[in-house]
Amino acid sequence: MIKVIWPHNITFKYWAACLVADFPNENLPIPDDERNWQEWGTIVAGTGVFQRATIPAPLSFKEGTKKEVFTDWEKWAKIVYTIMSDNFNVIE
């Protein structure tokens, strides 16, 4: 059973730490700075179970240019929660 925390009224650092702890087999890095959440989220989206679940990346890179797909970590995290809960038996 997978546990994913609903990302509302909590900090990014807490939510990210829970995601790292809840998916230990993915070896996700621990984000060091909330200002870099998009880079961290892009790593998450391209890793193992998240990639297979088609989690969208907060950043895209086209023709050498970085484009923000999501500008709010909470909106992106809610999509992560929704997709993961649709693909797995999730505990809130």
C-alpha positions, 0 to 999 in steps of 0.5 A, spaced: 500 500 500 502 506 498 501 513 502 501 519 498 500 526 503 495 531 500 499 537 499 494 542 502 496 546 508 503 543 509 510 546 506 513 543 500 519 541 504 514 536 508 510 534 502 517 532 499 520 529 505 514 524 505 514 523 498 521 521 498 520 516 505 514 513 502 517 511 495 524 509 498 525 504 492 525 510 487 531 513 491 529 520 490 533 526 492 531 530 498 530 537 495 535 542 499 531 548 497 524 550 496 526 555 490 528 549 486 522 545 487 521 545 479 527 541 478 526 536 483 519 535 481 522 534 474 527 529 477 521 525 480 517 525 474 522 522 470 523 516 475 521 509 476 514 509 478 512 516 477 515 516 470 510 509 469 504 513 472 506 519 467 506 524 472 507 531 468 514 534 469 514 541 472 519 544 467 520 542 459 526 543 455 525 544 448 530 546 443 535 548 449 530 552 452 527 551 459 519 552 460 515 552 466 509 548 465 507 549 473 509 555 477 505 553 483 508 546 487 502 545 490 498 545 484 503 540 481 503 536 487 495 535 487 496 532 480 501 527 483 497 525 488 491 524 483 495 520 478 498 516 484 491 515 487 488 513 481 494 508 479 495 505 486 491 503 492 493 510 496 492 511 504 491 519 505 
